[in-house]
């Protein structure tokens, strides 16, 4: 018996099941018109035997289709065609012989099997072999097409994951160098603050490393990262930096890109604090229908004229495009009153 995948066996059985049903309906219709006598034993058994033999012989045709592949190339096309021509006659003879023999054994036919009876209908039934052969090639082509699509999709996912990982890894040294530079500045004049920022930096990096492979995390967890980062910034700037949050509870379960907000808040801190005055950072999150809406707002002088975007914003946009395609919004503009606001809309996913 030719070994075939389970799905192929299911397809074969389903196809011959439909053919058997068609033969039953056809025989019953002929009996109703009086063309043939209505004998239920014959009416039921003959199509069932035909379908059973067809089901058992079809894997042999599939095996020949694979072994003598007519689509393999021009050099072997003619000899393989001759093989199938011989096989079509041989299998048809076997098919008809088995069918007539089974009819005789179950008592439907009183005539023993003879070569004359078998060969008299070979020309009529040979096309069935070629139909089954082409069905085998059609299914094989369909399966290959599906595999190619799956492999292409898998490669695309791998490419996107690699791009996301590379983009994410760019954030860590960028943030780390800025923070270490701040610690170096504080060591001489304010060693206690330097010590506090160093301790919080260690805790922050430990949390980042614990989630090094995570591309997306719940917003609740992302806010925890953000709060720890802002605690470091508030130690640096003391009472010059005020931070407010407006996060709706309904938004917290949504997943967002890991470390999505940190570079945006870092930019807001850098540009939002005046040389001698005080600055305010406001982080807002809410769910609006099927979208998660995030905003990072500062009280600085406002956005600069159109120009190249910084590392944080450009990196964020690339990550959003890789994850969501065109299903996101990222805008940078003036905040109401004074300052800059970064507005983000993402699909609300859990």
Secondary structure, 3 states (H helix, E strand, C coil): CCCCCHHHHHHHHHHHHHHHHHHHHHHHHHHHCCCCCCCHHHHHHHHHHHHHHHHHHHHHHHHHHHHCCCCCCHHHHHHHHHHHHHHHHHHHHHHHHHHHHHHHHCCCCCCCCCHHHHHCCHHHHHHHHHHHHHHHHHHHHHHHHHHHHHHHHHHHHHHHHHHHHHHHHHHHHHHHHHHHHHHHHHHHHCHHHHHHHHHHHHHHHHHHHHCCCCCEEEHHHHHHHHHHHHHHHHHHHHHHEEEEEEECHHHCCCEEECCCCHHHHHHHHHHHCCCCCCEEEEEEEEEECCEEEEEEEECCCCCCCCCCCCHHHHHHHHHHHHHHCCCEEEEEEECCCCCEEEEEEEECCC
